[in-house]
Amino acid sequence: MFFCGALLARYFQYMWHDEVLDEGARYPEEIMKRDAKKSLVVQGSLAAILSLLVGHFAGPLVPVAYAQAAPTAITPAKDYSQAEEHARAVAKELLSRGIPGLAIAVAVDGRIVYSEGFGFADLEERVPVWPTTKFRIGSVSKPLAAVALVQLVEQGKLDLDAPVQKYVPSFPDKGAPITTRMLAGHLGGIRHYKDDENLSAKHYNNVLEGLKIFEDDPLVAPPGTKFSYSSYGFNLLSAVVQGASGQDFLSYMHEHVFEPLGLRSTVEDRPAEIIEQRARFYTQPKDQHVLNAPFVDNSYKWAGGGFLSSAEDLVRFGSALLQPGFLKKDSLQLLFTPQKTKDGQETKYGMGWFIGKSTSGQKIFEHSGGSVGGTSELILYPDVHMVVAMVTNFAGDEGGRWKTTDIQEFAEGFEK
């Protein structure tokens, strides 16, 4: 037992010493090599400790015939090493373009098969990105909010085709009905940001207060006649969720979406709160070096683009939508069936999701997100039950300096 204690002491000393005193690892590549070495040491130490403890307390080992078989003894795990190396190569290329930090995760059949962080969550303090680092996900908040809508439909509390005033009586009449279905498909005619509205530093105490930014403005098109992307339309949907459920929007999201799915790294981006493992956010104006992103308060747009999340949480979320279970089959069809304008033109957008094909021709459901100091991407491959997510802490003059095709390029190497 004394020897076990010594091994444990050495294990924690190694972990702590490496994190605090290793000043040699100054770049992401060096940190990755250091972490790989650390992983081998940790696995060896813990295996030795476990063996000694089992021998001390349990006596002879359990006969092999009665031992729980390792998964590889039943079905050999697929070798993803080549796909992982490709993902790392793409990540390093993105870092070379000036992105401070990013995280990637891939899930197949509901199991995370790859997850890794690259670069820095905090440039000044040299804090590396971990798979659980929280980033601003921007408009990837919309698919999260859309799940709340279809849940309320399942519960019989929400009529998608009723005027929104049924659930948000304070919202002004616009001369033609605007429905929840329209808003969830960007067909409601609600405008998007103008000027520097997305740089708002004002705090809003509830979602109804946030509607005052746009509720008195004219529509950009008659409801149902034109696809016109609008984060403000999703802000209105958060008020619909609140009115239909009788519960504060954020409370509803935590209780009925985040917690049931085990999304422990998905929270609202409250700037005044201490949020564990929240990244710092960066930008790079034209002809300038990388700067801290300006202070913003996203309380006006939780559903439209105000959540934080990790790459791992996003693939957990996406995996829950690949088959009935968390949601009913009809609800999944609502999310992933392209809507149409009143004249029958398909929009390639369902409820909170873009519907399309990858560059290789595979069916995908996807959403990207851009925010102040953050960009993100979530892609579902329903035919092969695969989900991939990437999150970054950067938004520059050219956006996030990556394209959806960059993520597709490495993602499809993980196919079954």
C-alpha positions in Angstrom: 0.0 0.0 0.0 2.9 2.4 0.8 4.2 1.7 -2.8 0.7 2.6 -4.2 0.8 5.8 -2.3 4.2 6.6 -3.6 3.1 6.0 -7.2 0.1 8.3 -6.7 2.2 11.0 -5.3 4.6 10.7 -8.2 1.7 10.8 -10.7 0.3 14.1 -9.3 3.7 15.6 -8.9 4.4 14.9 -12.6 1.1 16.3 -13.7 1.4 19.5 -11.7 5.1 20.1 -12.4 4.5 19.7 -16.1 1.6 22.2 -16.2 3.2 24.8 -14.0 6.9 24.7 -14.8 7.3 23.6 -18.4 8.3 26.9 -20.0 9.8 25.1 -23.0 6.6 24.3 -24.7 5.9 27.6 -26.3 4.0 26.6 -29.4 1.0 24.4 -30.1 3.0 21.6 -31.7 5.3 21.4 -28.7 2.4 21.2 -26.4 0.8 18.4 -28.4 4.0 16.4 -28.2 4.3 17.0 -24.5 0.7 16.0 -23.9 1.2 12.8 -25.9 4.2 11.9 -23.7 2.2 12.8 -20.6 -0.7 10.6 -21.7 1.6 7.5 -21.9 3.1 8.2 -18.5 -0.4 8.7 -17.0 -1.8 5.5 -18.5 1.2 3.5 -17.3 1.1 4.9 -13.8 -2.6 4.4 -13.4 -2.4 0.8 -14.7 0.3 0.0 -12.2 -1.7 1.5 -9.3 -4.9 -0.3 -10.4 -3.1 -3.7 -10.6 -1.6 -3.3 -7.1 -4.9 -2.2 -5.6 -6.8 -5.1 -7.1 -4.1 -7.6 -5.9 -4.2 -6.1 -2.4 -8.0 -5.9 -1.8 -9.4 -8.6 -4.1 -6.8 -11.3 -3.8 -6.4 -13.5 -6.9 -7.5 -11.9 -10.1 -11.0 -12.9 -11.4 -10.7 -15.9 -13.8 -10.6 -14.8 -17.4 -13.9 -16.7 -18.1 -15.8 -14.4 -15.7 -14.0 -11.2 -16.5 -15.7 -8.4 -18.5 -14.3 -8.6 -22.0 -12.7 -5.5 -23.5 -14.7 -4.0 -26.4 -11.9 -5.0 -28.8 -12.4 -8.7 -27.9 -15.9 -8.5 -29.3 -15.6 -6.0 -32.2 -12.2 -4.6 -33.1 -12.3 -0.8 -33.1 -11.8 0.9 -36.4 -8.4 2.3 -36.9 -8.9 6.1 -37.2 -5.2 6.9 -37.1 -5.0 8.2 -40.6 -8.1 10.3 -40.2 -6.7 11.7 -37.0 -3.5 12.7 -38.6 -5.4 14.4 -41.5 -7.5 16.3 -38.9 -4.3 17.4 -37.1 -2.8 18.6 -40.4 -5.9 20.6 -41.2 -5.9 22.1 -37.7 -2.3 23.1 -38.0 -3.0 24.7 -41.3 -5.8 26.7 -39.7 -3.5 27.8 -36.9 -1.0 29.0 -39.5 -3.7 31.2 -41.0 -3.7 33.2 -37.7 -6.4 31.4 -35.7 -5.3 31.5 -32.0 -7.1 28.3 -30.9 -9.6 25.7 -32.0 -11.0 22.4 -31.0 -12.3 19.5 -33.1 -14.5 16.6 -32.2 -15.9 13.7 -34.3 -18.6 11.2 -33.2 -19.6 8.0 -35.1 -22.7 6.1 -34.0 -23.1 8.3 -31.0 -19.5 7.7 -29.7 -16.8 10.3 -29.7 -14.0 8.8 -31.7 -11.7 11.8 -31.9 -11.4 15.0 -29.9 -8.5 17.4 -29.7 -7.6 21.0 -28.9 -5.0 23.1 -30.8 -3.4 26.4 -30.1 -4.3 28.7 -27.3 -7.5 29.5 -25.4 -5.7 32.5 -23.9 -2.8 34.0 -25.8 -1.5 36.2 -22.9 -1.5 33.4 -20.3 -0.5 30.7 -22.8 -3.5 28.5 -21.8 -3.8 25.7 -24.3 -7.1 24.7 -25.9 -8.6 21.5 -24.4 -11.4 19.5 -25.9 -13.7 20.9 -23.1 -12.8 24.5 -23.7 -15.9 26.7 -24.1 -16.1 28.9 -27.2 -18.7 31.3 -28.5 -20.7 29.3 -31.0 -22.7 32.1 -32.6 -25.5 30.9 -34.8 -25.0 27.2 -33.9 -27.2 28.4 -31.0 -30.1 28.3 -33.4 -30.2 24.4 -33.8 -30.2 24.2 -30.0 -33.2 26.6 -29.7 -35.0 24.7 -32.5 -35.0 21.6 -30.4 -36.9 23.4 -27.7 -39.6 24.3 -30.3 -40.2 20.8 -31.5 -40.2 19.5 -27.9 -43.1 21.9 -27.2 -44.9 20.7 -30.3 -44.5 17.1 -29.0 -46.0 18.2 -25.6 -49.0 19.9 -27.4 -48.0 23.3 -26.0 -47.0 24.9 -29.3 -48.8 25.4 -32.6 -46.2 26.1 -35.3 -48.7 27.7 -37.5 -50.4 30.1 -35.0 -49.4 33.7 -35.0 -46.5 34.4 -32.7 -48.7 36.8 -30.7 -50.5 33.7 -29.2 -47.3 33.2 -27.2 -45.8 36.7 -27.3 -48.8 39.0 -26.9 -46.5 42.1 -26.6 -45.0 41.6 -30.1 -46.6 44.2 -32.5 -48.9 43.1 -35.3 -47.2 43.4 -38.7 -50.3 43.4 -40.9 -49.9 39.7 -41.8 -49.5 36.6 -39.6 -45.9 35.6 -38.6 -45.8 32.0 -37.4 -43.3 30.1 -35.4 -42.7 27.8 -38.4 -41.8 30.8 -40.6 -39.4 32.3 -38.0 -37.6 28.9 -37.5 -37.0 28.8 -41.3 -36.1 32.5 -41.7 -39.3 33.2 -43.6 -40.9 35.6 -41.1 -39.6 38.8 -42.7 -37.8 39.9 -39.5 -34.7 41.9 -40.3 -31.1 40.8 -39.4 -28.4 43.0 -37.7 -27.7 46.4 -39.1 -24.6 48.6 -38.6 -22.7 47.5 -35.4 -25.7 46.1 -33.5 -23.9 42.8 -33.0 -21.3 44.7 -30.8 -23.9 45.6 -28.2 -22.6 45.9 -24.7 -25.9 46.5 -23.1 -27.3 43.9 -20.7 -30.9 42.8 -21.1 -32.6 41.1 -18.2 -34.9 38.9 -20.2 -35.7 37.9 -23.7 -38.7 40.2 -24.0 -36.5 43.2 -23.4 -34.2 42.2 -26.2 -37.1 42.3 -28.7 -37.3 46.0 -28.4 -34.2 46.4 -30.6 -36.2 45.4 -33.7 -39.9 44.8 -32.9 -41.1 48.2 -34.2 -39.1 48.0 -37.5 -40.8 47.2 -40.8 -40.5 43.7 -42.3 -38.0 43.0 -45.0 -40.5 41.0 -47.0 -44.1 39.8 -46.5 -44.1 36.7 -44.2 -43.6 33.4 -46.0 -42.5 35.0 -49.3 -38.7 35.2 -49.0 -35.9 33.4 -47.2 -34.1 36.2 -45.3 -31.7 35.1 -42.6 -32.4 36.7 -39.3 -30.9 36.1 -35.9 -33.5 38.5 -34.5 -36.1 36.1 -35.8 -34.7 33.5 -33.4 -34.6 36.0 -30.6 -38.4 36.2 -31.1 -38.5 32.4 -31.0 -36.9 32.4 -27.6 -39.9 34.5 -26.4 -42.2 31.9 -28.1 -40.5 29.1 -26.1 -41.0 31.1 -22.9 -44.6 31.9 -23.6 -45.5 28.3 -24.7 -43.7 26.6 -21.9 -44.5 29.0 -19.1 -40.9 28.9 -18.2 -38.0 31.3 -18.5 -36.2 30.6 -21.8 -32.8 29.8 -20.3 -34.2 27.7 -17.5 -36.1 25.7 -20.2 -33.0 25.2 -22.2 -31.0 23.9 -19.3 -33.7 21.7 -17.9 -35.0 20.2 -21.1 -32.1 20.3 -23.6 -28.7 20.7 -22.0 -29.0 18.6 -18.9 -30.9 15.6 -20.5 -28.2 15.4 -23.2 -25.3 15.8 -20.8 -24.2 19.1 -22.4 -22.1 20.2 -19.4 -20.0 22.7 -21.3 -23.0 24.4 -23.0 -24.1 27.6 -21.2 -25.2 31.1 -21.9 -22.3 33.6 -22.4 -22.7 35.8 -19.4 -19.7 38.2 -19.4 -19.9 39.1 -15.7 -19.9 35.4 -14.5 -16.8 33.3 -13.9 -17.2 30.5 -16.4 -14.8 27.6 -16.1 -12.7 26.9 -19.2 -14.2 29.8 -21.2 -11.8 30.9 -23.9 -10.6 34.4 -24.5 -11.8 35.9 -27.7 -9.8 37.5 -30.5 -10.2 39.5 -33.7 -7.9 40.9 -36.3 -9.0 44.0 -38.1 -7.7 44.6 -41.6 -4.0 45.5 -41.7 -3.6 45.0 -37.9 -2.3 42.3 -35.7 -4.4 40.0 -33.5 -6.3 41.9 -30.8 -8.6 41.1 -28.0 -12.2 41.1 -29.3 -14.3 44.0 -28.1 -16.5 43.6 -25.0 -20.0 42.4 -25.9 -23.0 41.3 -23.9 -25.0 38.7 -25.8 -28.0 38.7 -23.5 -30.2 40.2 -26.3 -29.8 37.0 -28.5 -29.4 33.8 -26.5 -31.3 31.8 -29.1 -29.9 33.7 -32.1 -26.3 33.4 -31.1 -25.6 33.7 -27.4 -24.4 30.3 -26.2 -21.0 28.9 -25.3 -20.2 25.3 -26.0 -17.4 22.9 -26.6 -16.7 20.7 -29.7 -17.4 17.6 -27.7 -20.8 18.9 -26.5 -21.8 19.9 -30.0 -21.1 16.4 -31.4 -23.1 14.9 -28.4 -26.0 17.2 -29.3 -25.8 16.4 -33.0 -25.6 12.6 -32.3 -28.9 12.8 -30.4 -30.6 14.0 -33.5 -29.5 11.2 -35.9 -32.3 8.8 -34.9 -35.6 9.0 -32.9 -35.1 8.8 -29.1 -34.5 12.1 -27.6 -36.9 13.5 -30.1 -39.7 11.7 -32.0 -39.4 10.9 -35.7 -41.9 13.6 -36.6 -39.9 16.2 -34.7 -36.7 15.2 -36.6 -38.6 15.6 -39.8 -39.6 19.1 -38.9 -36.0 20.0 -38.2 -34.5 18.5 -41.3 -37.1 19.0 -44.0 -36.5 22.1 -46.1 -39.2 24.7 -45.9 -40.8 26.4 -48.9 -41.9 29.9 -49.7 -45.6 30.6 -50.4 -44.9 30.2 -54.1 -43.3 26.8 -53.6 -39.6 27.6 -53.8 -37.5 25.3 -51.5 -35.3 27.2 -49.2 -32.7 24.5 -48.2 -33.4 25.4 -44.6 -35.6 23.4 -42.2 -36.0 24.6 -38.6 -32.7 25.7 -37.3 -30.7 23.7 -39.9 -29.3 24.1 -43.4 -30.0 21.0 -45.5 -27.6 20.2 -48.3 -24.9 18.0 -49.7 -21.2 17.9 -48.9 -18.6 18.5 -51.6 -18.4 14.7 -52.0 -22.2 14.5 -52.5 -23.3 13.2 -49.1 -26.4 14.5 -47.4 -25.6 16.9 -44.6 -27.4 18.9 -42.0 -25.3 21.8 -40.9 -25.0 25.2 -39.3 -22.1 27.6 -39.0 -21.7 30.3 -36.4 -19.9 33.7 -36.4 -19.7 35.9 -33.3 -17.5 38.5 -31.8 -14.3 36.6 -31.3 -15.6 33.2 -32.3 -16.5 31.0 -35.3 -18.0 27.5 -35.3 -19.3 24.7 -37.5 -21.5 21.7 -36.8 -22.2 19.1 -39.5 -24.4 16.0 -39.3 -23.9 13.1 -41.8 -27.2 11.3 -41.2 -26.5 8.4 -43.7 -23.3 7.3 -41.9 -24.4 8.5 -38.4 -21.4 10.8 -38.1 -21.2 14.3 -36.5 -18.3 16.7 -36.6 -17.8 20.0 -34.9 -15.1 22.7 -34.9 -15.0 25.8 -32.6 -12.5 28.6 -32.6 -11.9 31.8 -30.6 -11.3 34.1 -33.6 -13.1 36.3 -36.0 -11.1 38.4 -38.3 -11.6 40.8 -41.2 -12.1 37.7 -43.5 -14.4 35.9 -41.1 -13.0 32.8 -39.3 -10.3 32.1 -42.0 -11.8 28.7 -42.7 -14.6 27.3 -44.9 -17.1 24.5 -44.3 -15.2 22.5 -46.9 -12.1 22.6 -44.7 -14.1 20.7 -42.0 -15.7 18.3 -44.6 -12.2 17.6 -45.9 -11.0 15.8 -42.8 -14.5 14.7 -41.4 -15.2 12.2 -44.1 -12.0 10.3 -43.3 -13.8 9.1 -40.1 -16.7 7.4 -42.0 -17.6 3.9 -41.1 
